[in-house]
Amino acid sequence: MDRKTGALLGALTADAAAMGLHWLYDQRRIEEVAGAAPEFRAPNAADFTGPEGKPLGYFAHGGKRAGEPSHYGAQMLAMATSLARAGAYDAEDYARAFREAFGAGGGWTGYIDRPTRAVLVSMDGAAEGAPLSACGADDAQLPALSKLPPLLVRHHGEAALPGMVESAVRVTNDRDDAAEWGAAFAAMLAAAIEGAAPADCAAAARGISARIDAQAEAALARRGETPEAVAADFGLHCQLEVAFPVILQMLATAADFASAAQANIRAGGDSCGRAIPLGAILGASFAGDGARGVPAGWLSRVSVPGALAALF
């Protein structure tokens, strides 16, 4: 497996592996129901219910089967669909692919998050002939990053890539800070595709902005702690303000794909949102390493759509 393929399969697999326990915010409950192997658990509402019916998270994926992607994975596949049919990044085609996937009558069946709903409402209200790519939400949550792995693989090394990344982020998440986090993820995945170790990929986030430099310093100072403890401290929710440093710390402490992906699931909260960038970087960094790469048994649990496979 080459590093670009590793990035795509890593992102797809890490997301699917986390989906069953996604948005369960109680780390003790995750340990109780899933133990040492939390990956690919079938979604079960009972897992999200504590004593006396107390909710321990948000059960979003009822009806999904183990191995299917979350809505984050579906966003990544919308980008892959656009790249496959357009041959290269095109903001308007990507916006159409996003709408085709998540809009009324679209291909996605399942949960739709708040920023996605906001984008769809804006698209539906756009004047005839107005660009759909200008309908991004005022939002800086993890969906800003989930579409990027296919784009970064298809256009790796091209001079125009930074502009494409900002454009793609803003199609759905039209904020300056979201664009900064997109640029940081792009730098990290580029390092992984070029052969850097995960910890060095985390360090590659530096230099984008003072905000991200501060996050990197805070996260990388805690390499001696478990990812679960650090995640609980920084925060488990969907905002990149808290999720991005958690991803950095997980990369800095990753010994192999499987154990890092498992730690991400055990950390709880928005595990699927973190899984896309984390899995892409780990999949690329450990590509070709049979002991540390994406486990073959995990790959056998996911279905790889043709649009994504076309980028291999």
matplotlib code that plots the C-alpha trace (Angstrom):
import matplotlib.pyplot as plt

x = [0.0, 1.4, 1.1, -1.7, -3.8, -3.0, -4.3, -7.6, -8.1, -6.9, -9.5, -12.3, -11.5, -10.9, -14.2, -16.1, -14.4, -15.5, -19.1, -20.8, -19.7, -19.6, -20.8, -20.8, -19.2, -18.7, -15.2, -16.1, -19.2, -17.2, -14.8, -17.7, -19.5, -16.5, -13.5, -10.1, -11.6, -14.0, -13.7, -16.6, -19.2, -22.7, -24.7, -26.8, -28.9, -28.5, -24.8, -25.6, -27.9, -26.7, -28.4, -32.1, -32.1, -29.6, -28.3, -24.5, -24.2, -26.1, -27.2, -27.0, -26.5, -29.4, -30.0, -26.4, -24.4, -20.9, -18.4, -20.5, -19.2, -20.6, -21.8, -18.1, -17.1, -20.0, -18.7, -15.3, -16.9, -18.8, -15.4, -14.2, -17.3, -16.6, -12.9, -13.8, -16.2, -14.5, -11.0, -9.7, -10.9, -13.7, -15.5, -18.9, -18.8, -17.9, -20.7, -23.1, -21.8, -22.2, -25.8, -26.5, -25.2, -27.0, -29.9, -33.5, -33.5, -29.7, -27.6, -26.9, -29.3, -28.6, -27.7, -27.1, -25.2, -25.9, -23.3, -24.5, -28.1, -27.1, -25.3, -28.2, -30.6, -28.3, -28.1, -31.8, -32.3, -29.6, -30.7, -30.9, -27.4, -25.7, -22.7, -23.5, -19.8, -20.6, -23.1, -20.8, -21.9, -20.4, -19.0, -15.6, -16.4, -14.8, -16.7, -14.4, -11.7, -13.6, -13.8, -10.0, -8.2, -9.3, -8.4, -5.0, -4.2, -5.4, -3.5, -0.5, 2.5, 0.7, 1.4, -2.3, -3.3, -3.4, -6.0, -8.0, -7.9, -9.2, -11.9, -13.0, -13.2, -15.2, -17.8, -19.1, -17.4, -16.9, -14.7, -11.1, -10.2, -11.7, -9.5, -6.5, -7.2, -7.7, -4.3, -2.7, -4.3, -3.0, 0.5, 0.4, -1.0, 1.6, 4.3, 2.8, 2.6, 6.2, 7.2, 7.2, 6.5, 3.2, 4.9, 6.7, 3.4, 1.9, 4.8, 4.2, 1.0, 3.2, 3.6, 0.0, -1.2, -0.5, -3.7, -2.5, 1.0, -0.4, -2.6, 0.4, 2.6, -0.1, -0.8, 2.7, 3.7, 1.5, 3.0, 3.6, -0.1, -2.8, -4.9, -8.0, -6.9, -5.8, -9.0, -11.1, -9.2, -9.2, -12.8, -14.6, -17.0, -17.0, -15.4, -11.9, -10.8, -10.8, -10.6, -7.5, -5.1, -6.5, -5.7, -2.2, -1.6, -2.9, -0.5, 2.4, 1.8, 0.8, 2.7, 0.6, -2.7, -4.8, -3.9, -4.2, -7.6, -8.8, -7.6, -9.5, -12.7, -12.1, -11.7, -15.3, -17.2, -16.8, -14.6, -15.7, -14.9, -11.4, -11.0, -10.9, -7.7, -6.2, -6.8, -5.6, -2.3, -1.7, -2.7, -0.2, 2.6, 2.4, 1.6, 3.5, 4.2, 2.3, 2.7, 1.8, -0.4, -4.2, -4.9, -6.1, -8.9, -10.2, -10.0, -12.1, -14.9, -15.3, -16.6, -14.5, -16.7, -15.5, -15.0, -12.5, -10.8, -10.3, -7.8, -5.6]
y = [0.0, 3.4, 6.4, 8.1, 5.0, 4.6, 8.1, 7.4, 4.0, 5.2, 8.0, 5.7, 2.9, 5.0, 6.8, 3.5, 1.9, 4.8, 5.1, 2.7, 4.6, 8.1, 10.9, 8.7, 11.2, 8.9, 7.2, 4.8, 3.7, 3.1, 0.9, -0.9, -1.8, -2.2, -3.1, -3.5, -3.7, -0.7, -0.7, -1.5, -1.8, -1.9, 1.2, 0.4, 3.0, 1.0, 1.8, 5.5, 5.1, 5.3, 4.6, 5.5, 6.2, 9.1, 9.9, 9.6, 11.1, 11.6, 8.5, 9.6, 6.4, 4.2, 1.7, 1.8, -1.4, -1.8, -0.9, 1.8, 5.4, 8.2, 11.4, 12.6, 9.7, 10.6, 14.2, 12.8, 10.6, 13.6, 15.2, 11.9, 11.8, 15.3, 14.7, 11.5, 13.1, 16.5, 15.1, 17.8, 20.1, 22.4, 24.3, 24.4, 20.7, 19.9, 22.0, 20.2, 16.9, 17.9, 18.9, 15.7, 13.7, 15.4, 17.3, 16.1, 12.9, 12.6, 9.5, 9.9, 8.2, 9.1, 11.9, 15.4, 17.8, 21.5, 23.0, 20.7, 21.7, 25.3, 24.9, 23.1, 25.8, 28.5, 26.5, 26.1, 29.8, 30.9, 33.0, 31.3, 31.2, 32.1, 30.0, 27.2, 27.2, 30.6, 29.0, 28.0, 28.1, 30.4, 27.3, 26.0, 22.4, 19.1, 18.9, 21.6, 18.9, 15.8, 16.5, 17.1, 13.7, 13.0, 16.6, 16.4, 13.1, 14.1, 17.4, 16.6, 18.7, 21.2, 24.9, 25.7, 23.2, 25.8, 27.8, 24.6, 23.7, 27.0, 27.0, 23.5, 24.3, 27.5, 25.6, 24.2, 26.2, 29.8, 31.1, 32.2, 30.0, 26.9, 27.7, 27.9, 24.4, 23.2, 24.5, 22.9, 19.5, 19.8, 20.4, 17.4, 15.1, 16.3, 15.4, 11.9, 11.3, 12.3, 9.8, 11.6, 9.9, 10.8, 12.9, 14.9, 15.3, 16.8, 19.3, 20.2, 22.0, 24.8, 28.0, 28.4, 30.9, 32.0, 30.2, 26.8, 27.3, 27.7, 24.6, 22.6, 23.8, 22.9, 19.5, 18.4, 19.3, 16.5, 13.6, 11.7, 11.4, 9.1, 10.4, 9.7, 11.9, 14.7, 14.6, 14.7, 17.8, 19.7, 18.7, 16.0, 18.1, 19.0, 22.4, 22.5, 24.8, 21.7, 18.8, 19.9, 19.8, 16.4, 15.1, 16.5, 14.8, 11.5, 11.8, 12.6, 9.5, 7.1, 3.8, 2.2, 2.8, 0.4, 1.4, 5.1, 4.6, 2.7, 5.4, 7.9, 5.8, 5.3, 9.1, 9.5, 12.5, 13.4, 10.4, 10.1, 13.8, 13.3, 10.0, 11.4, 13.6, 11.2, 8.1, 9.8, 10.9, 7.5, 5.6, 7.5, 7.5, 3.8, 2.7, -0.4, -1.3, -4.6, -4.4, -0.8, 0.1, -0.2, -3.8, -6.1, -7.3, -3.7, -3.1, -6.1, -4.5, -1.5, -1.0, 1.2, 3.2, 3.4, 7.2, 6.8, 3.8, 5.9, 8.1, 5.1]
z = [0.0, -0.9, 1.3, -0.6, -0.5, 3.2, 3.8, 2.2, 3.6, 7.0, 7.1, 5.9, 8.3, 11.4, 10.9, 10.4, 13.4, 15.7, 14.4, 16.8, 19.9, 18.3, 20.6, 23.7, 26.2, 29.2, 29.0, 31.8, 29.9, 26.8, 28.7, 30.3, 27.1, 24.7, 26.7, 25.0, 21.5, 21.0, 17.2, 14.8, 17.5, 16.2, 17.2, 20.3, 22.1, 25.3, 25.3, 25.6, 28.6, 32.2, 35.5, 35.7, 32.0, 32.2, 28.7, 28.4, 24.9, 21.7, 19.9, 16.2, 14.2, 14.9, 12.0, 10.8, 10.6, 12.0, 9.2, 7.6, 7.6, 9.7, 8.2, 8.4, 6.2, 3.8, 3.6, 2.5, -0.1, -1.5, -2.3, -3.8, -6.0, -7.3, -7.9, -9.8, -12.2, -12.6, -12.7, -10.5, -7.7, -8.8, -6.1, -7.8, -8.6, -5.1, -3.8, -6.1, -4.9, -1.3, -2.0, -4.0, -1.0, 1.8, 0.3, -0.2, -2.1, -1.7, -1.3, 2.4, 4.8, 8.4, 10.8, 9.4, 11.6, 12.3, 9.9, 7.1, 7.7, 7.6, 4.3, 2.7, 3.9, 2.3, -0.9, -1.1, -0.6, -3.1, -6.1, -9.4, -10.9, -7.7, -6.8, -4.4, -3.3, -1.5, 0.9, 3.7, 7.3, 10.0, 11.7, 12.9, 13.8, 12.6, 9.4, 8.1, 7.8, 6.9, 3.2, 2.8, 2.5, -1.2, -2.2, -0.5, -2.1, -5.6, -5.6, -3.4, -4.2, -6.5, -6.0, -6.1, -3.4, -0.5, -2.3, -3.1, 0.6, 1.7, -0.9, 0.0, 3.7, 3.0, 0.9, 4.2, 6.9, 5.9, 8.7, 8.8, 11.8, 10.0, 7.0, 9.3, 10.7, 7.2, 6.2, 9.3, 8.5, 4.9, 6.1, 8.5, 5.8, 3.3, 5.8, 6.3, 2.5, 2.3, 4.9, 8.2, 11.5, 13.2, 15.9, 13.2, 11.3, 14.4, 14.6, 11.0, 12.1, 13.4, 11.4, 10.1, 12.8, 16.4, 17.4, 16.1, 17.3, 20.8, 20.4, 19.2, 22.2, 24.7, 23.1, 22.5, 26.0, 27.2, 25.3, 28.5, 29.2, 27.8, 24.9, 26.8, 29.8, 27.5, 25.5, 28.7, 29.8, 26.5, 25.6, 23.7, 21.6, 17.9, 17.9, 16.3, 19.2, 21.4, 19.0, 17.0, 20.0, 21.0, 17.5, 17.7, 21.1, 19.7, 16.8, 19.0, 21.1, 18.3, 18.2, 15.5, 13.6, 15.6, 19.1, 18.3, 16.6, 19.6, 22.0, 19.9, 20.4, 24.1, 24.5, 23.6, 22.3, 18.7, 17.9, 14.3, 13.7, 15.0, 13.2, 9.7, 10.1, 12.6, 10.4, 7.2, 8.8, 10.5, 7.4, 5.3, 7.9, 8.6, 5.0, 4.0, 7.7, 8.2, 12.0, 12.5, 9.5, 9.0, 10.1, 7.3, 9.5, 9.9, 6.2, 5.6, 7.6, 5.3, 1.8, -0.4, -2.9, -6.5, -6.4, -3.5, -5.1, -8.3, -6.3, -5.4]

ax = plt.figure().add_subplot(projection="3d")
ax.plot(x, y, z, "-o")
ax.set_aspect("equal")
plt.show()
